[in-house]
Amino acid sequence: MDESSGDTPTRRDPVLAVEGLTLRAGGRTLVAGLDLSLARGERLVVVGGNGTGKSTLLAVLAGLRRPAAGTVRRPDSPPGVLFQDGALWPHLTVDEHLDFVDTAGDEAWRGRLLETFRLTTLRDHRPEALSGGERLRLGLARALANRPSWVLLDEPLTHLDPQVVSVVREALPVLLDELEAATIVVTHDPDDVLHFGERLLALSGNGPTWQGPARFALDSPPTRGLAAFAEAGTLLTAVADTHGHADFGLGLFVEDCAPGETVTAYLDTAAVRLSDDARSIQGTYVAPDRRGGSWLRIEGRLLRCADVGGGLHAGDAVRVRIQGRVRPLHDTEQPDGGAR
């Protein structure tokens, strides 16, 4: 059941509360039994692969779709929403978009939004005359124009030019803090997570979810999906032998597995370092990693390395030292005993 609360939330009350939420699409369950609450000023980041239900979740929270099960409690005031496709009105100019939602007529706030999102010189333009990035920035300005108490943003930095991304990435959290808005942000980029929230919700697309501190999810991802998203380490796979020993090579292993089990483990980037020691492992430099390290090929495996390969070229021989151990990962987003 989907319901709205007519009461205005206080600072201590949840602005948005979800209980037992189940989402289905195309005959399959995307999210099962999700509980979450968001108070004034809190921000939650939602991540997951394509088709895991991120946009569906936002549509249900906004009241545009009904869930398969569960309740959604929200204030009567409308949210500020940025849709993935923009959902702009083709017959309205930039100014008219803001006029339509800005019931308070706050000219100072509107001017600040136009300046922040670099729309000041485009006020009389309709969407057809705007680039993809400009349309996205208009969507952001429209979402915040009425000073909403809760905000839902679906990939707010997608399609922005590199020189604009940094401006919006820095400015948007400041605006949200000023509004003290309860905010949910969907993103595909691990570099954006900590800009937008301290809490993270990971969707698997097959029911289970993981919810917890964003920093932990990025630095010590507990699930296979989060490890792939964080891009801060390497996923390794091995089949456990009859004694429950999963050997990944390179001196890396996991004990106490079920015999015959396929085990996925995580090797942190910081555990792989370039070395001058002649006793270290020999490998090949492949390419720089976008997170600031390097990709190396060692014994037929691609590994992320924390060190920058300055002066190295693809195919150059390197020596590598591996410190630490691999960590087994859960297959689903909801590990046993994990946070919801």
C-alpha positions as CSV (number, residue, x, y, z in Angstrom):
1,M,0.0,0.0,0.0
2,D,1.2,3.5,-0.8
3,E,0.2,6.4,1.4
4,S,1.1,10.0,2.2
5,S,1.3,11.7,5.5
6,G,-0.6,15.0,5.8
7,D,1.5,16.0,8.8
8,T,4.4,18.4,8.4
9,P,7.6,16.6,9.6
10,T,9.7,18.2,12.4
11,R,13.4,18.1,12.5
12,R,13.4,14.8,14.4
13,D,10.7,13.1,12.3
14,P,11.4,11.3,9.0
15,V,10.6,13.4,6.0
16,L,10.4,10.2,4.0
17,A,9.8,6.7,5.4
18,V,9.6,3.4,3.5
19,E,8.5,0.1,5.1
20,G,8.6,-3.3,3.4
21,L,8.8,-1.8,-0.1
22,T,8.7,-4.3,-2.9
23,L,9.2,-3.3,-6.5
24,R,8.5,-5.5,-9.5
25,A,9.0,-5.0,-13.3
26,G,8.6,-7.4,-16.2
27,G,7.6,-10.3,-14.0
28,R,10.7,-10.1,-11.7
29,T,11.3,-8.6,-8.3
30,L,13.8,-5.7,-8.3
31,V,13.6,-4.8,-4.6
32,A,12.1,-6.9,-1.8
33,G,11.2,-5.7,1.7
34,L,13.1,-2.4,1.7
35,D,13.0,-0.3,4.9
36,L,14.5,3.2,5.0
37,S,13.9,6.6,6.4
38,L,15.3,10.0,5.7
39,A,15.2,13.0,8.0
40,R,15.5,16.6,7.2
41,G,18.9,17.5,5.8
42,E,19.9,13.8,5.3
43,R,21.1,12.6,1.9
44,L,21.1,9.0,0.6
45,V,23.0,7.8,-2.5
46,V,21.4,5.0,-4.5
47,V,23.6,2.8,-6.7
48,G,23.2,-0.3,-8.8
49,G,23.6,-1.6,-12.3
50,N,21.3,-0.9,-15.2
51,G,17.9,-2.4,-14.7
52,T,18.2,-2.8,-10.9
53,G,15.3,-0.5,-10.1
54,K,16.9,2.8,-9.3
55,S,14.7,5.0,-11.4
56,T,11.7,2.9,-10.5
57,L,12.4,3.5,-6.8
58,L,12.5,7.2,-7.4
59,A,9.2,7.1,-9.3
60,V,7.5,5.2,-6.5
61,L,8.9,7.5,-3.8
62,A,7.6,10.5,-5.8
63,G,4.1,8.9,-6.0
64,L,4.2,8.4,-9.8
65,R,4.1,4.6,-9.6
66,R,2.6,2.2,-7.0
67,P,4.8,-0.4,-5.4
68,A,4.0,-4.1,-5.5
69,A,3.9,-4.1,-1.7
70,G,4.9,-1.9,1.2
71,T,4.2,1.7,2.4
72,V,5.7,5.0,1.5
73,R,5.1,7.9,3.9
74,R,5.9,11.4,2.5
75,P,4.8,15.0,3.2
76,D,2.0,16.6,1.2
77,S,4.5,19.1,-0.3
78,P,5.7,18.0,-3.7
79,P,9.4,16.9,-4.0
80,G,11.9,18.5,-6.2
81,V,12.5,15.9,-8.9
82,L,15.1,15.5,-11.6
83,F,14.1,12.8,-14.0
84,Q,16.8,10.9,-16.0
85,D,15.2,12.0,-19.3
86,G,14.7,15.6,-18.1
87,A,10.9,15.6,-18.7
88,L,11.1,19.2,-19.6
89,W,8.1,21.0,-21.2
90,P,8.9,21.8,-24.8
91,H,6.7,24.9,-25.1
92,L,8.2,26.7,-22.0
93,T,11.4,28.8,-21.8
94,V,13.9,28.4,-19.1
95,D,12.3,31.2,-17.1
96,E,8.8,29.8,-17.7
97,H,9.9,26.4,-16.3
98,L,11.0,28.1,-13.1
99,D,7.8,30.3,-13.0
100,F,5.7,27.2,-13.2
101,V,7.1,25.6,-10.0
102,D,8.3,28.7,-8.1
103,T,5.0,29.4,-6.2
104,A,6.9,31.7,-3.7
105,G,8.3,34.0,-6.4
106,D,11.7,34.1,-4.8
107,E,13.7,36.1,-7.4
108,A,16.9,36.1,-5.4
109,W,16.9,32.3,-5.1
110,R,15.9,31.9,-8.8
111,G,18.8,34.2,-9.8
112,R,21.2,32.1,-7.7
113,L,20.0,28.9,-9.4
114,L,20.3,30.4,-12.9
115,E,23.9,31.5,-12.1
116,T,24.9,28.3,-10.4
117,F,23.7,26.1,-13.3
118,R,25.0,28.6,-15.9
119,L,21.6,29.4,-17.4
120,T,21.5,33.2,-17.0
121,T,22.1,33.9,-20.6
122,L,19.6,31.2,-21.7
123,R,16.5,32.4,-19.8
124,D,14.4,32.9,-23.0
125,H,15.5,29.6,-24.6
126,R,13.2,26.6,-25.0
127,P,14.5,23.0,-24.5
128,E,14.9,22.4,-28.3
129,A,17.5,25.2,-28.3
130,L,19.5,23.8,-25.4
131,S,22.2,21.2,-25.4
132,G,21.8,18.0,-23.4
133,G,23.9,19.3,-20.6
134,E,21.9,22.6,-20.6
135,R,18.7,20.7,-20.4
136,L,20.0,18.7,-17.5
137,R,21.0,21.9,-15.7
138,L,17.5,23.3,-16.3
139,G,16.1,20.2,-14.8
140,L,18.2,20.7,-11.7
141,A,17.2,24.4,-11.4
142,R,13.5,23.4,-11.8
143,A,13.9,20.7,-9.1
144,L,15.1,23.2,-6.6
145,A,13.2,26.3,-7.6
146,N,10.4,25.9,-5.1
147,R,12.7,25.3,-2.1
148,P,11.5,21.7,-1.6
149,S,11.8,19.9,1.7
150,W,12.6,16.7,-0.1
151,V,14.5,16.1,-3.4
152,L,14.9,13.1,-5.7
153,L,17.7,13.4,-8.3
154,D,18.3,10.8,-11.0
155,E,21.9,11.0,-12.1
156,P,22.3,14.8,-11.8
157,L,25.8,14.9,-13.3
158,T,25.2,12.8,-16.4
159,H,25.8,14.5,-19.8
160,L,27.5,17.5,-18.3
161,D,30.7,18.9,-19.9
162,P,33.8,18.2,-17.8
163,Q,34.3,21.9,-17.0
164,V,30.7,22.1,-15.7
165,V,30.7,18.9,-13.8
166,S,33.1,20.2,-11.1
167,V,31.1,23.4,-10.7
168,V,27.8,21.5,-10.2
169,R,29.4,18.8,-8.1
170,E,30.6,21.4,-5.6
171,A,27.5,23.7,-5.7
172,L,24.7,21.2,-5.5
173,P,25.4,19.8,-2.0
174,V,25.7,23.4,-0.8
175,L,22.3,24.2,-2.1
176,L,20.8,21.1,-0.7
177,D,22.3,21.8,2.7
178,E,20.9,25.3,2.6
179,L,17.4,23.9,1.9
180,E,17.9,21.3,4.6
181,A,16.2,18.9,2.2
182,A,15.9,15.2,2.6
183,T,17.6,14.1,-0.6
184,I,18.0,10.9,-2.6
185,V,20.6,10.9,-5.4
186,V,21.0,8.1,-7.9
187,T,24.5,7.9,-9.5
188,H,26.6,5.5,-11.6
189,D,29.9,7.2,-10.6
190,P,31.7,6.1,-7.4
191,D,33.6,9.5,-7.4
192,D,30.3,11.3,-6.8
193,V,29.0,9.2,-3.9
194,L,30.7,11.1,-1.0
195,H,29.9,14.5,-2.6
196,F,26.2,13.7,-2.2
197,G,25.7,11.6,0.9
198,E,27.1,9.7,3.9
199,R,24.6,6.8,3.5
200,L,24.4,4.4,0.5
201,L,21.8,2.1,-0.7
202,A,22.9,-0.6,-3.2
203,L,20.3,-2.3,-5.4
204,S,21.0,-5.8,-6.8
205,G,18.0,-5.9,-9.2
206,N,16.9,-9.3,-7.9
207,G,15.4,-8.4,-4.5
208,P,18.2,-8.0,-1.9
209,T,19.7,-4.6,-1.0
210,W,22.6,-3.3,1.1
211,Q,22.3,-0.1,3.1
212,G,25.0,1.4,5.2
213,P,27.8,4.0,5.4
214,A,29.0,5.2,2.0
215,R,32.6,5.4,3.0
216,F,32.6,1.8,4.2
217,A,30.9,0.7,0.9
218,L,33.6,2.3,-1.1
219,D,36.7,1.4,1.0
220,S,35.7,-2.1,2.1
221,P,32.9,-3.2,-0.2
222,P,31.1,-6.2,1.4
223,T,29.4,-7.5,-1.8
224,R,30.3,-8.4,-5.3
225,G,28.1,-5.6,-6.7
226,L,29.6,-2.9,-4.5
227,A,33.1,-4.1,-5.2
228,A,32.5,-3.8,-8.9
229,F,31.0,-0.3,-8.4
230,A,33.7,1.0,-6.1
231,E,36.5,0.4,-8.7
232,A,39.1,0.4,-5.9
233,G,40.3,-3.2,-6.1
234,T,40.3,-6.4,-8.1
235,L,37.7,-9.2,-8.1
236,L,39.3,-12.7,-8.1
237,T,37.4,-16.0,-8.5
238,A,38.4,-19.6,-7.6
239,V,36.8,-22.9,-6.9
240,A,37.3,-24.3,-3.5
241,D,39.0,-27.8,-3.4
242,T,37.8,-30.8,-1.4
243,H,39.3,-29.3,1.8
244,G,37.5,-25.9,1.4
245,H,40.6,-24.1,0.2
246,A,40.1,-21.6,-2.6
247,D,43.5,-20.7,-4.2
248,F,43.6,-17.5,-6.3
249,G,47.3,-17.8,-7.2
250,L,49.8,-15.1,-6.4
251,G,49.9,-16.5,-2.8
252,L,46.3,-15.4,-2.2
253,F,43.7,-17.9,-0.8
254,V,40.6,-18.2,1.3
255,E,40.0,-21.1,3.8
256,D,36.9,-22.7,5.2
257,C,34.8,-22.6,2.1
258,A,32.3,-25.2,1.0
259,P,34.1,-27.8,-1.2
260,G,33.4,-27.1,-4.8
261,E,32.1,-23.6,-4.1
262,T,32.9,-20.8,-6.5
263,V,34.4,-18.1,-4.3
264,T,34.7,-14.5,-5.3
265,A,37.3,-12.4,-3.3
266,Y,38.4,-8.8,-3.3
267,L,42.0,-7.6,-3.4
268,D,42.3,-4.0,-2.4
269,T,44.2,-1.7,-4.8
270,A,46.5,-0.6,-1.9
271,A,47.6,-4.2,-1.5
272,V,49.3,-4.2,-4.9
273,R,52.4,-2.0,-5.2
274,L,55.3,-1.6,-7.6
275,S,58.6,-2.8,-6.2
276,D,62.3,-2.8,-7.0
277,D,62.8,-6.0,-5.0
278,A,64.2,-8.7,-7.3
279,R,62.3,-11.3,-5.2
280,S,59.0,-9.7,-6.0
281,I,56.5,-10.9,-8.6
282,Q,57.1,-10.1,-12.3
283,G,54.3,-8.6,-14.3
284,T,53.5,-6.2,-17.2
285,Y,52.2,-2.6,-17.1
286,V,48.9,-2.3,-19.0
287,A,47.4,1.2,-18.6
288,P,46.6,3.9,-16.1
289,D,43.6,3.3,-13.9
290,R,41.0,6.1,-13.9
291,R,41.1,6.2,-10.1
292,G,44.7,7.3,-10.1
293,G,46.6,4.0,-10.0
294,S,47.6,1.5,-12.7
295,W,46.4,-1.7,-14.4
296,L,48.9,-4.5,-14.3
297,R,48.9,-8.0,-15.8
298,I,50.3,-10.6,-13.5
299,E,50.3,-14.4,-14.2
300,G,47.5,-13.8,-16.7
301,R,45.4,-11.7,-14.3
302,L,44.5,-8.1,-14.5
303,L,45.1,-6.4,-11.2
304,R,44.6,-2.8,-10.0
305,C,47.7,-1.3,-8.5
306,A,47.8,1.8,-6.1
307,D,51.0,3.2,-7.7
308,V,51.0,5.5,-10.7
309,G,53.1,4.1,-13.4
310,G,54.9,7.3,-14.2
311,G,57.1,6.8,-17.4
312,L,55.8,3.3,-18.0
313,H,54.2,2.3,-21.3
314,A,51.9,-0.6,-22.2
315,G,53.9,-3.8,-22.3
316,D,56.7,-2.6,-20.0
317,A,58.0,-5.2,-17.5
318,V,57.4,-4.4,-13.8
319,R,58.0,-6.0,-10.5
320,V,55.1,-6.1,-8.0
321,R,54.7,-6.7,-4.3
322,I,51.4,-7.9,-2.9
323,Q,50.7,-7.2,0.7
324,G,47.7,-8.2,2.7
325,R,45.0,-10.8,2.1
326,V,42.0,-11.2,-0.1
327,R,38.5,-10.8,1.4
328,P,35.7,-13.1,0.4
329,L,32.6,-11.3,-0.9
330,H,28.9,-12.0,-0.6
331,D,27.1,-12.7,-3.9
332,T,24.0,-10.6,-3.0
333,E,23.7,-7.1,-1.8
334,Q,22.3,-8.2,1.6
335,P,25.0,-10.2,3.4
336,D,24.1,-12.2,6.5
337,G,24.1,-9.9,9.4
338,G,24.4,-6.8,7.0
339,A,22.7,-3.5,7.5
340,R,19.4,-2.8,5.8
